[in-house]
Amino acid sequence: NTLCAVMGGDAIFAGLKEHLGVENDGVTADGKVSLEHIECNAACDYAPVVMANWEFYDNQTVQSAKDLVDSMRSGNPKPPTRGPNKLVTWKEASAVLAGVNDGLANEGVQAGEPTLLGLKLSKEGK
């Protein structure tokens, strides 16, 4: 979408395609990373974001996104910027999407300052 594109989302996606050697909906030769373009992650307050196993990595750059996928491929993924304190596996994420409670819903940062700013201003009458 336009906001993420302006904020660097398109550059991140292009950089990851080149870095990983895959196109949209592609999977790396080692099978560890798949790349999918999603029109909107509903995370404008932290744009641009990258998601891994449906966990958020906020305020990304081309280099930080490359570092993220490299950490995933090495078996030592960086923790998400919101949500659980560690990146869950795709199997674990799939179970949650199917309705299994993994007990991680309240772990880590949930709604940060940018997310809550509108609520704060509303309460102040602005």
N, CA, C and O atoms as CSV, one atom per row, in Angstrom:
chain,resi,resn,atom,element,x,y,z
A,1,ASN,N,N,0.844,-1.182,0.000
A,1,ASN,CA,C,0.000,0.000,0.000
A,1,ASN,C,C,0.881,1.234,0.000
A,1,ASN,O,O,2.098,1.139,0.158
A,2,THR,N,N,0.272,2.376,-0.175
A,2,THR,CA,C,1.033,3.607,-0.378
A,2,THR,C,C,1.886,3.988,0.816
A,2,THR,O,O,3.060,4.316,0.645
A,3,LEU,N,N,1.326,3.954,2.039
A,3,LEU,CA,C,2.099,4.388,3.208
A,3,LEU,C,C,3.337,3.523,3.396
A,3,LEU,O,O,4.441,4.048,3.542
A,4,CYS,N,N,3.169,2.214,3.393
A,4,CYS,CA,C,4.331,1.339,3.580
A,4,CYS,C,C,5.336,1.510,2.446
A,4,CYS,O,O,6.544,1.453,2.674
A,5,ALA,N,N,4.848,1.717,1.234
A,5,ALA,CA,C,5.754,1.923,0.104
A,5,ALA,C,C,6.594,3.173,0.324
A,5,ALA,O,O,7.813,3.146,0.155
A,6,VAL,N,N,5.940,4.272,0.703
A,6,VAL,CA,C,6.641,5.533,0.949
A,6,VAL,C,C,7.619,5.400,2.114
A,6,VAL,O,O,8.696,5.997,2.100
A,7,MET,N,N,7.238,4.617,3.117
A,7,MET,CA,C,8.074,4.437,4.304
A,7,MET,C,C,9.225,3.447,4.068
A,7,MET,O,O,10.092,3.299,4.929
A,8,GLY,N,N,9.240,2.779,2.926
A,8,GLY,CA,C,10.344,1.885,2.607
A,8,GLY,C,C,9.974,0.436,2.404
A,8,GLY,O,O,10.851,-0.394,2.160
A,9,GLY,N,N,8.701,0.109,2.499
A,9,GLY,CA,C,8.271,-1.282,2.362
A,9,GLY,C,C,8.622,-1.905,1.023
A,9,GLY,O,O,9.055,-3.056,0.973
A,10,ASP,N,N,8.443,-1.164,-0.062
A,10,ASP,CA,C,8.765,-1.711,-1.386
A,10,ASP,C,C,10.266,-1.969,-1.519
A,10,ASP,O,O,10.677,-2.966,-2.112
A,11,ALA,N,N,11.078,-1.073,-0.971
A,11,ALA,CA,C,12.533,-1.257,-1.017
A,11,ALA,C,C,12.945,-2.475,-0.191
A,11,ALA,O,O,13.837,-3.225,-0.586
A,12,ILE,N,N,12.296,-2.667,0.950
A,12,ILE,CA,C,12.590,-3.842,1.779
A,12,ILE,C,C,12.251,-5.115,1.020
A,12,ILE,O,O,13.044,-6.056,0.990
A,13,PHE,N,N,11.072,-5.143,0.408
A,13,PHE,CA,C,10.661,-6.341,-0.327
A,13,PHE,C,C,11.631,-6.630,-1.472
A,13,PHE,O,O,12.036,-7.776,-1.670
A,14,ALA,N,N,11.998,-5.602,-2.217
A,14,ALA,CA,C,12.951,-5.783,-3.320
A,14,ALA,C,C,14.303,-6.259,-2.790
A,14,ALA,O,O,14.933,-7.138,-3.377
A,15,GLY,N,N,14.740,-5.673,-1.682
A,15,GLY,CA,C,16.014,-6.074,-1.089
A,15,GLY,C,C,16.004,-7.518,-0.616
A,15,GLY,O,O,16.994,-8.233,-0.769
A,16,LEU,N,N,14.878,-7.949,-0.036
A,16,LEU,CA,C,14.779,-9.337,0.423
A,16,LEU,C,C,14.718,-10.313,-0.743
A,16,LEU,O,O,15.297,-11.397,-0.676
A,17,LYS,N,N,14.020,-9.935,-1.812
A,17,LYS,CA,C,13.979,-10.814,-2.991
A,17,LYS,C,C,15.398,-11.052,-3.509
A,17,LYS,O,O,15.781,-12.185,-3.801
A,18,GLU,N,N,16.162,-9.982,-3.617
A,18,GLU,CA,C,17.539,-10.105,-4.104
A,18,GLU,C,C,18.398,-10.895,-3.109
A,18,GLU,O,O,19.134,-11.800,-3.502
A,19,HIS,N,N,18.302,-10.553,-1.841
A,19,HIS,CA,C,19.123,-11.183,-0.798
A,19,HIS,C,C,18.852,-12.682,-0.691
A,19,HIS,O,O,19.777,-13.478,-0.525
A,20,LEU,N,N,17.581,-13.057,-0.788
A,20,LEU,CA,C,17.199,-14.461,-0.633
A,20,LEU,C,C,17.226,-15.239,-1.944
A,20,LEU,O,O,17.232,-16.470,-1.942
A,21,GLY,N,N,17.242,-14.513,-3.068
A,21,GLY,CA,C,17.240,-15.176,-4.366
A,21,GLY,C,C,15.908,-15.815,-4.704
A,21,GLY,O,O,15.858,-16.847,-5.373
A,22,VAL,N,N,14.819,-15.196,-4.238
A,22,VAL,CA,C,13.478,-15.715,-4.522
A,22,VAL,C,C,12.571,-14.574,-4.956
A,22,VAL,O,O,12.864,-13.402,-4.718
A,23,GLU,N,N,11.483,-14.931,-5.587
A,23,GLU,CA,C,10.457,-13.966,-5.962
A,23,GLU,C,C,9.315,-14.051,-4.955
A,23,GLU,O,O,9.380,-14.830,-4.005
A,24,ASN,N,N,8.271,-13.255,-5.160
A,24,ASN,CA,C,7.088,-13.300,-4.308
A,24,ASN,C,C,6.537,-14.725,-4.266
A,24,ASN,O,O,6.472,-15.404,-5.291
A,25,ASP,N,N,6.150,-15.163,-3.098
A,25,ASP,CA,C,5.643,-16.519,-2.848
A,25,ASP,C,C,6.710,-17.590,-3.050
A,25,ASP,O,O,6.390,-18.768,-3.210
A,26,GLY,N,N,7.970,-17.185,-3.044
A,26,GLY,CA,C,9.064,-18.137,-3.203
A,26,GLY,C,C,9.593,-18.631,-1.866
A,26,GLY,O,O,9.332,-18.041,-0.818
A,27,VAL,N,N,10.335,-19.716,-1.923
A,27,VAL,CA,C,10.962,-20.321,-0.747
A,27,VAL,C,C,12.452,-20.465,-1.041
A,27,VAL,O,O,12.837,-20.866,-2.139
A,28,THR,N,N,13.287,-20.135,-0.056
A,28,THR,CA,C,14.726,-20.263,-0.244
A,28,THR,C,C,15.102,-21.720,-0.489
A,28,THR,O,O,14.374,-22.635,-0.106
A,29,ALA,N,N,16.245,-21.919,-1.130
A,29,ALA,CA,C,16.699,-23.271,-1.471
A,29,ALA,C,C,16.830,-24.154,-0.231
A,29,ALA,O,O,16.620,-25.364,-0.310
A,30,ASP,N,N,17.177,-23.556,0.921
A,30,ASP,CA,C,17.306,-24.353,2.148
A,30,ASP,C,C,15.958,-24.595,2.829
A,30,ASP,O,O,15.881,-25.311,3.827
A,31,GLY,N,N,14.894,-23.992,2.282
A,31,GLY,CA,C,13.548,-24.199,2.819
A,31,GLY,C,C,13.262,-23.482,4.125
A,31,GLY,O,O,12.233,-23.737,4.750
A,32,LYS,N,N,14.147,-22.592,4.551
A,32,LYS,CA,C,13.984,-21.944,5.858
A,32,LYS,C,C,13.176,-20.656,5.820
A,32,LYS,O,O,12.619,-20.248,6.839
A,33,VAL,N,N,13.105,-20.013,4.663
A,33,VAL,CA,C,12.407,-18.729,4.575
A,33,VAL,C,C,11.533,-18.711,3.331
A,33,VAL,O,O,11.982,-19.049,2.236
A,34,SER,N,N,10.281,-18.313,3.516
A,34,SER,CA,C,9.412,-18.044,2.372
A,34,SER,C,C,9.128,-16.549,2.366
A,34,SER,O,O,9.105,-15.911,3.419
A,35,LEU,N,N,8.915,-16.004,1.203
A,35,LEU,CA,C,8.705,-14.568,1.059
A,35,LEU,C,C,7.357,-14.335,0.402
A,35,LEU,O,O,7.088,-14.836,-0.689
A,36,GLU,N,N,6.521,-13.573,1.074
A,36,GLU,CA,C,5.186,-13.293,0.556
A,36,GLU,C,C,4.875,-11.814,0.738
A,36,GLU,O,O,5.015,-11.272,1.835
A,37,HIS,N,N,4.454,-11.169,-0.338
A,37,HIS,CA,C,4.029,-9.776,-0.261
A,37,HIS,C,C,2.613,-9.737,0.290
A,37,HIS,O,O,1.712,-10.391,-0.237
A,38,ILE,N,N,2.424,-8.974,1.345
A,38,ILE,CA,C,1.093,-8.779,1.926
A,38,ILE,C,C,0.757,-7.307,1.773
A,38,ILE,O,O,1.566,-6.443,2.113
A,39,GLU,N,N,-0.414,-7.021,1.271
A,39,GLU,CA,C,-0.785,-5.637,0.994
A,39,GLU,C,C,-0.791,-4.784,2.252
A,39,GLU,O,O,-0.328,-3.644,2.226
A,40,CYS,N,N,-1.309,-5.318,3.355
A,40,CYS,CA,C,-1.404,-4.504,4.566
A,40,CYS,C,C,-1.348,-5.396,5.800
A,40,CYS,O,O,-2.097,-6.366,5.916
A,41,ASN,N,N,-0.456,-5.056,6.711
A,41,ASN,CA,C,-0.354,-5.756,7.993
A,41,ASN,C,C,-1.058,-4.984,9.106
A,41,ASN,O,O,-0.971,-5.367,10.272
A,42,ALA,N,N,-1.752,-3.904,8.760
A,42,ALA,CA,C,-2.466,-3.070,9.734
A,42,ALA,C,C,-1.537,-2.614,10.852
A,42,ALA,O,O,-1.874,-2.694,12.033
A,43,ALA,N,N,-0.374,-2.140,10.459
A,43,ALA,CA,C,0.618,-1.700,11.438
A,43,ALA,C,C,1.221,-0.360,11.025
A,43,ALA,O,O,2.430,-0.157,11.134
A,44,CYS,N,N,0.379,0.547,10.555
A,44,CYS,CA,C,0.843,1.842,10.050
A,44,CYS,C,C,1.651,2.616,11.086
A,44,CYS,O,O,2.555,3.377,10.742
A,45,ASP,N,N,1.313,2.411,12.359
A,45,ASP,CA,C,1.998,3.140,13.419
A,45,ASP,C,C,3.453,2.719,13.579
A,45,ASP,O,O,4.216,3.391,14.273
A,46,TYR,N,N,3.845,1.624,12.952
A,46,TYR,CA,C,5.225,1.145,13.029
A,46,TYR,C,C,5.801,0.856,11.642
A,46,TYR,O,O,6.753,0.086,11.511
A,47,ALA,N,N,5.230,1.467,10.621
A,47,ALA,CA,C,5.628,1.166,9.242
A,47,ALA,C,C,7.068,1.589,8.961
A,47,ALA,O,O,7.567,2.573,9.506
A,48,PRO,N,N,7.712,0.821,8.100
A,48,PRO,CA,C,7.248,-0.438,7.525
A,48,PRO,C,C,7.568,-1.616,8.443
A,48,PRO,O,O,8.576,-1.625,9.150
A,49,VAL,N,N,6.690,-2.596,8.409
A,49,VAL,CA,C,6.885,-3.790,9.231
A,49,VAL,C,C,7.187,-4.993,8.343
A,49,VAL,O,O,6.808,-5.049,7.173
A,50,VAL,N,N,7.869,-5.929,8.936
A,50,VAL,CA,C,8.081,-7.245,8.347
A,50,VAL,C,C,7.478,-8.220,9.340
A,50,VAL,O,O,7.622,-8.050,10.551
A,51,MET,N,N,6.806,-9.234,8.833
A,51,MET,CA,C,6.264,-10.257,9.728
A,51,MET,C,C,6.978,-11.572,9.461
A,51,MET,O,O,7.261,-11.927,8.317
A,52,ALA,N,N,7.261,-12.280,10.539
A,52,ALA,CA,C,7.813,-13.632,10.451
A,52,ALA,C,C,6.933,-14.510,11.321
A,52,ALA,O,O,6.777,-14.261,12.516
A,53,ASN,N,N,6.365,-15.532,10.719
A,53,ASN,CA,C,5.453,-16.431,11.447
A,53,ASN,C,C,4.364,-15.645,12.178
A,53,ASN,O,O,3.976,-15.988,13.294
A,54,TRP,N,N,3.889,-14.602,11.536
A,54,TRP,CA,C,2.825,-13.716,12.013
A,54,TRP,C,C,3.209,-12.919,13.254
A,54,TRP,O,O,2.333,-12.480,14.000
A,55,GLU,N,N,4.497,-12.727,13.484
A,55,GLU,CA,C,4.970,-11.852,14.560
A,55,GLU,C,C,5.567,-10.605,13.924
A,55,GLU,O,O,6.157,-10.668,12.846
A,56,PHE,N,N,5.407,-9.465,14.605
A,56,PHE,CA,C,5.811,-8.175,14.055
A,56,PHE,C,C,7.278,-7.832,14.307
A,56,PHE,O,O,7.823,-8.057,15.388
A,57,TYR,N,N,7.883,-7.285,13.277
A,57,TYR,CA,C,9.199,-6.654,13.352
A,57,TYR,C,C,8.988,-5.244,12.809
A,57,TYR,O,O,8.844,-5.043,11.603
A,58,ASP,N,N,8.973,-4.274,13.720
A,58,ASP,CA,C,8.572,-2.903,13.405
A,58,ASP,C,C,9.730,-2.041,12.918
A,58,ASP,O,O,10.903,-2.340,13.145
A,59,ASN,N,N,9.351,-0.948,12.229
A,59,ASN,CA,C,10.288,0.093,11.802
A,59,ASN,C,C,11.507,-0.500,11.094
A,59,ASN,O,O,12.650,-0.186,11.428
A,60,GLN,N,N,11.246,-1.348,10.129
A,60,GLN,CA,C,12.324,-2.050,9.442
A,60,GLN,C,C,12.984,-1.195,8.364
A,60,GLN,O,O,12.410,-0.231,7.858
A,61,THR,N,N,14.201,-1.586,8.039
A,61,THR,CA,C,14.948,-1.039,6.911
A,61,THR,C,C,15.351,-2.225,6.039
A,61,THR,O,O,15.154,-3.379,6.420
A,62,VAL,N,N,15.904,-1.940,4.892
A,62,VAL,CA,C,16.379,-3.031,4.044
A,62,VAL,C,C,17.401,-3.863,4.813
A,62,VAL,O,O,17.331,-5.092,4.806
A,63,GLN,N,N,18.346,-3.203,5.475
A,63,GLN,CA,C,19.396,-3.941,6.178
A,63,GLN,C,C,18.857,-4.708,7.380
A,63,GLN,O,O,19.254,-5.852,7.603
A,64,SER,N,N,17.960,-4.103,8.161
A,64,SER,CA,C,17.445,-4.827,9.337
A,64,SER,C,C,16.612,-6.036,8.911
A,64,SER,O,O,16.601,-7.053,9.605
A,65,ALA,N,N,15.918,-5.935,7.782
A,65,ALA,CA,C,15.147,-7.078,7.283
A,65,ALA,C,C,16.083,-8.192,6.807
A,65,ALA,O,O,15.815,-9.371,7.036
A,66,LYS,N,N,17.171,-7.819,6.150
A,66,LYS,CA,C,18.163,-8.824,5.743
A,66,LYS,C,C,18.778,-9.489,6.973
A,66,LYS,O,O,18.957,-10.707,7.002
A,67,ASP,N,N,19.098,-8.689,7.983
A,67,ASP,CA,C,19.658,-9.240,9.224
A,67,ASP,C,C,18.672,-10.199,9.882
A,67,ASP,O,O,19.068,-11.234,10.419
A,68,LEU,N,N,17.384,-9.853,9.837
A,68,LEU,CA,C,16.356,-10.711,10.419
A,68,LEU,C,C,16.324,-12.070,9.728
A,68,LEU,O,O,16.371,-13.102,10.396
A,69,VAL,N,N,16.245,-12.082,8.405
A,69,VAL,CA,C,16.170,-13.381,7.722
A,69,VAL,C,C,17.467,-14.165,7.877
A,69,VAL,O,O,17.445,-15.395,7.921
A,70,ASP,N,N,18.592,-13.470,7.960
A,70,ASP,CA,C,19.856,-14.176,8.200
A,70,ASP,C,C,19.850,-14.827,9.579
A,70,ASP,O,O,20.336,-15.946,9.743
A,71,SER,N,N,19.297,-14.124,10.574
A,71,SER,CA,C,19.229,-14.699,11.926
A,71,SER,C,C,18.297,-15.907,11.948
A,71,SER,O,O,18.557,-16.883,12.651
A,72,MET,N,N,17.222,-15.841,11.186
A,72,MET,CA,C,16.303,-16.976,11.104
A,72,MET,C,C,16.983,-18.177,10.451
A,72,MET,O,O,16.859,-19.307,10.923
A,73,ARG,N,N,17.689,-17.923,9.382
A,73,ARG,CA,C,18.344,-19.020,8.659
A,73,ARG,C,C,19.465,-19.649,9.474
A,73,ARG,O,O,19.777,-20.827,9.297
A,74,SER,N,N,20.075,-18.868,10.372
A,74,SER,CA,C,21.165,-19.405,11.199
A,74,SER,C,C,20.643,-20.181,12.408
A,74,SER,O,O,21.419,-20.797,13.139
A,75,GLY,N,N,19.319,-20.147,12.614
A,75,GLY,CA,C,18.731,-20.860,13.748
A,75,GLY,C,C,18.675,-20.054,15.027
A,75,GLY,O,O,18.333,-20.586,16.084
A,76,ASN,N,N,19.009,-18.768,14.944
A,76,ASN,CA,C,18.990,-17.897,16.117
A,76,ASN,C,C,18.200,-16.628,15.789
A,76,ASN,O,O,18.773,-15.539,15.734
A,77,PRO,N,N,16.870,-16.764,15.567
A,77,PRO,CA,C,16.082,-15.606,15.120
A,77,PRO,C,C,15.998,-14.500,16.162
A,77,PRO,O,O,15.903,-14.752,17.363
A,78,LYS,N,N,16.037,-13.278,15.668
A,78,LYS,CA,C,15.857,-12.118,16.543
A,78,LYS,C,C,14.441,-12.149,17.111
A,78,LYS,O,O,13.518,-12.611,16.440
A,79,PRO,N,N,14.257,-11.660,18.346
A,79,PRO,CA,C,12.901,-11.634,18.918
A,79,PRO,C,C,12.044,-10.572,18.232
A,79,PRO,O,O,12.565,-9.551,17.783
A,80,PRO,N,N,10.740,-10.806,18.150
A,80,PRO,CA,C,9.841,-9.801,17.579
A,80,PRO,C,C,9.881,-8.503,18.396
A,80,PRO,O,O,10.235,-8.513,19.575
A,81,THR,N,N,9.518,-7.406,17.764
A,81,THR,CA,C,9.482,-6.135,18.486
A,81,THR,C,C,8.211,-5.983,19.308
A,81,THR,O,O,8.160,-5.169,20.231
A,82,ARG,N,N,7.186,-6.759,18.979
A,82,ARG,CA,C,5.945,-6.811,19.769
A,82,ARG,C,C,5.532,-8.261,19.892
A,82,ARG,O,O,5.890,-9.093,19.058
A,83,GLY,N,N,4.777,-8.561,20.936
A,83,GLY,CA,C,4.291,-9.928,21.116
A,83,GLY,C,C,5.274,-10.780,21.887
A,83,GLY,O,O,5.982,-10.275,22.759
A,84,PRO,N,N,5.328,-12.071,21.580
A,84,PRO,CA,C,6.169,-12.999,22.343
A,84,PRO,C,C,7.627,-12.552,22.398
A,84,PRO,O,O,8.107,-11.833,21.521
A,85,ASN,N,N,8.309,-12.986,23.427
A,85,ASN,CA,C,9.710,-12.621,23.615
A,85,ASN,C,C,10.656,-13.394,22.705
A,85,ASN,O,O,11.847,-13.087,22.640
A,86,LYS,N,N,10.129,-14.399,21.999
A,86,LYS,CA,C,10.935,-15.131,21.020
A,86,LYS,C,C,10.063,-15.406,19.802
A,86,LYS,O,O,8.837,-15.462,19.898
A,87,LEU,N,N,10.708,-15.574,18.669
A,87,LEU,CA,C,9.964,-15.900,17.454
A,87,LEU,C,C,9.465,-17.333,17.556
A,87,LEU,O,O,10.252,-18.264,17.731
A,88,VAL,N,N,8.163,-17.502,17.445
A,88,VAL,CA,C,7.589,-18.844,17.462
A,88,VAL,C,C,7.851,-19.518,16.119
A,88,VAL,O,O,8.107,-18.848,15.119
A,89,THR,N,N,7.784,-20.831,16.104
A,89,THR,CA,C,7.945,-21.567,14.850
A,89,THR,C,C,6.667,-21.434,14.029
A,89,THR,O,O,5.630,-21.022,14.549
A,90,TRP,N,N,6.742,-21.783,12.741
A,90,TRP,CA,C,5.545,-21.736,11.914
A,90,TRP,C,C,4.513,-22.729,12.429
A,90,TRP,O,O,3.314,-22.453,12.387
A,91,LYS,N,N,4.963,-23.873,12.912
A,91,LYS,CA,C,4.041,-24.870,13.471
A,91,LYS,C,C,3.294,-24.278,14.670
A,91,LYS,O,O,2.082,-24.454,14.793
A,92,GLU,N,N,4.011,-23.583,15.547
A,92,GLU,CA,C,3.376,-22.950,16.709
A,92,GLU,C,C,2.415,-21.849,16.273
A,92,GLU,O,O,1.316,-21.737,16.816
A,93,ALA,N,N,2.816,-21.037,15.299
A,93,ALA,CA,C,1.946,-19.967,14.801
A,93,ALA,C,C,0.690,-20.549,14.163
A,93,ALA,O,O,-0.403,-20.008,14.336
A,94,SER,N,N,0.837,-21.639,13.431
A,94,SER,CA,C,-0.313,-22.288,12.789
A,94,SER,C,C,-1.317,-22.784,13.813
A,94,SER,O,O,-2.525,-22.688,13.598
A,95,ALA,N,N,-0.828,-23.314,14.923
A,95,ALA,CA,C,-1.725,-23.789,15.979
A,95,ALA,C,C,-2.528,-22.628,16.559
A,95,ALA,O,O,-3.725,-22.764,16.810
A,96,VAL,N,N,-1.877,-21.497,16.771
A,96,VAL,CA,C,-2.576,-20.319,17.301
A,96,VAL,C,C,-3.623,-19.841,16.299
A,96,VAL,O,O,-4.744,-19.512,16.687
A,97,LEU,N,N,-3.271,-19.800,15.017
A,97,LEU,CA,C,-4.230,-19.388,13.992
A,97,LEU,C,C,-5.430,-20.327,13.938
A,97,LEU,O,O,-6.518,-19.925,13.526
A,98,ALA,N,N,-5.232,-21.574,14.354
A,98,ALA,CA,C,-6.325,-22.554,14.386
A,98,ALA,C,C,-7.117,-22.494,15.689
A,98,ALA,O,O,-8.087,-23.231,15.863
A,99,GLY,N,N,-6.701,-21.610,16.610
A,99,GLY,CA,C,-7.460,-21.418,17.837
A,99,GLY,C,C,-6.843,-21.983,19.097
A,99,GLY,O,O,-7.456,-21.900,20.162
A,100,VAL,N,N,-5.651,-22.556,19.017
A,100,VAL,CA,C,-4.984,-23.097,20.204
A,100,VAL,C,C,-4.379,-21.944,21.002
A,100,VAL,O,O,-3.687,-21.097,20.438
A,101,ASN,N,N,-4.632,-21.906,22.296
A,101,ASN,CA,C,-4.067,-20.876,23.168
A,101,ASN,C,C,-2.663,-21.303,23.572
A,101,ASN,O,O,-2.489,-22.298,24.274
A,102,ASP,N,N,-1.665,-20.549,23.128
A,102,ASP,CA,C,-0.283,-20.889,23.461
A,102,ASP,C,C,0.201,-20.195,24.725
A,102,ASP,O,O,1.344,-20.390,25.139
A,103,GLY,N,N,-0.660,-19.381,25.344
A,103,GLY,CA,C,-0.295,-18.700,26.576
A,103,GLY,C,C,0.622,-17.505,26.385
A,103,GLY,O,O,1.097,-16.934,27.366
A,104,LEU,N,N,0.879,-17.118,25.151
A,104,LEU,CA,C,1.812,-16.020,24.886
A,104,LEU,C,C,1.121,-14.699,24.561
A,104,LEU,O,O,1.793,-13.715,24.254
A,105,ALA,N,N,-0.197,-14.660,24.623
A,105,ALA,CA,C,-0.943,-13.472,24.187
A,105,ALA,C,C,-0.553,-12.207,24.940
A,105,ALA,O,O,-0.604,-11.118,24.369
A,106,ASN,N,N,-0.172,-12.322,26.181
A,106,ASN,CA,C,0.168,-11.131,26.965
A,106,ASN,C,C,1.661,-10.985,27.193
A,106,ASN,O,O,2.085,-10.162,28.004
A,107,GLU,N,N,2.462,-11.769,26.491
A,107,GLU,CA,C,3.906,-11.696,26.661
A,107,GLU,C,C,4.467,-10.552,25.828
A,107,GLU,O,O,3.975,-10.279,24.733
A,108,GLY,N,N,5.472,-9.898,26.332
A,108,GLY,CA,C,6.158,-8.852,25.582
A,108,GLY,C,C,5.315,-7.601,25.404
A,108,GLY,O,O,4.241,-7.467,25.992
A,109,VAL,N,N,5.815,-6.697,24.590
A,109,VAL,CA,C,5.136,-5.435,24.299
A,109,VAL,C,C,3.928,-5.726,23.421
A,109,VAL,O,O,4.037,-6.456,22.436
A,110,GLN,N,N,2.788,-5.164,23.767
A,110,GLN,CA,C,1.574,-5.363,22.976
A,110,GLN,C,C,1.229,-4.108,22.181
A,110,GLN,O,O,1.249,-4.126,20.951
A,111,ALA,N,N,0.921,-3.048,22.864
A,111,ALA,CA,C,0.568,-1.788,22.208
A,111,ALA,C,C,1.514,-0.712,22.720
A,111,ALA,O,O,1.447,-0.311,23.881
A,112,GLY,N,N,2.379,-0.259,21.856
A,112,GLY,CA,C,3.359,0.741,22.243
A,112,GLY,C,C,2.828,2.155,22.113
A,112,GLY,O,O,1.668,2.372,21.762
A,113,GLU,N,N,3.685,3.099,22.399
A,113,GLU,CA,C,3.307,4.515,22.402
A,113,GLU,C,C,2.669,4.985,21.095
A,113,GLU,O,O,1.647,5.670,21.147
A,114,PRO,N,N,3.225,4.649,19.918
A,114,PRO,CA,C,2.573,5.105,18.683
A,114,PRO,C,C,1.148,4.577,18.530
A,114,PRO,O,O,0.277,5.277,18.014
A,115,THR,N,N,0.910,3.355,18.974
A,115,THR,CA,C,-0.425,2.763,18.870
A,115,THR,C,C,-1.410,3.467,19.782
A,115,THR,O,O,-2.571,3.655,19.418
A,116,LEU,N,N,-0.964,3.854,20.949
A,116,LEU,CA,C,-1.851,4.429,21.962
A,116,LEU,C,C,-1.969,5.946,21.887
A,116,LEU,O,O,-2.743,6.536,22.640
A,117,LEU,N,N,-1.217,6.591,20.994
A,117,LEU,CA,C,-1.226,8.051,20.915
A,117,LEU,C,C,-2.613,8.606,20.614
A,117,LEU,O,O,-3.028,9.583,21.236
A,118,GLY,N,N,-3.335,8.006,19.676
A,118,GLY,CA,C,-4.683,8.488,19.346
A,118,GLY,C,C,-5.617,8.421,20.537
A,118,GLY,O,O,-6.393,9.348,20.768
A,119,LEU,N,N,-5.553,7.341,21.294
A,119,LEU,CA,C,-6.370,7.204,22.494
A,119,LEU,C,C,-6.015,8.279,23.506
A,119,LEU,O,O,-6.898,8.885,24.114
A,120,LYS,N,N,-4.731,8.514,23.685
A,120,LYS,CA,C,-4.271,9.531,24.632
A,120,LYS,C,C,-4.785,10.913,24.227
A,120,LYS,O,O,-5.304,11.650,25.065
A,121,LEU,N,N,-4.644,11.265,22.957
A,121,LEU,CA,C,-5.099,12.573,22.484
A,121,LEU,C,C,-6.612,12.711,22.608
A,121,LEU,O,O,-7.113,13.787,22.936
A,122,SER,N,N,-7.333,11.643,22.350
A,122,SER,CA,C,-8.788,11.657,22.489
A,122,SER,C,C,-9.198,11.923,23.929
A,122,SER,O,O,-10.109,12.709,24.189
A,123,LYS,N,N,-8.527,11.271,24.854
A,123,LYS,CA,C,-8.834,11.467,26.276
A,123,LYS,C,C,-8.516,12.885,26.726
A,123,LYS,O,O,-9.152,13.417,27.635
A,124,GLU,N,N,-7.513,13.498,26.073
A,124,GLU,CA,C,-7.139,14.872,26.405
A,124,GLU,C,C,-8.032,15.886,25.699
A,124,GLU,O,O,-7.891,17.090,25.915
A,125,GLY,N,N,-8.951,15.411,24.857
A,125,GLY,CA,C,-9.871,16.295,24.153
A,125,GLY,C,C,-9.263,16.993,22.963
A,125,GLY,O,O,-9.743,18.056,22.570
A,126,LYS,N,N,-8.238,16.442,22.385
A,126,LYS,CA,C,-7.571,17.082,21.237
A,126,LYS,C,C,-8.039,16.494,19.939
A,126,LYS,O,O,-7.585,16.910,18.873
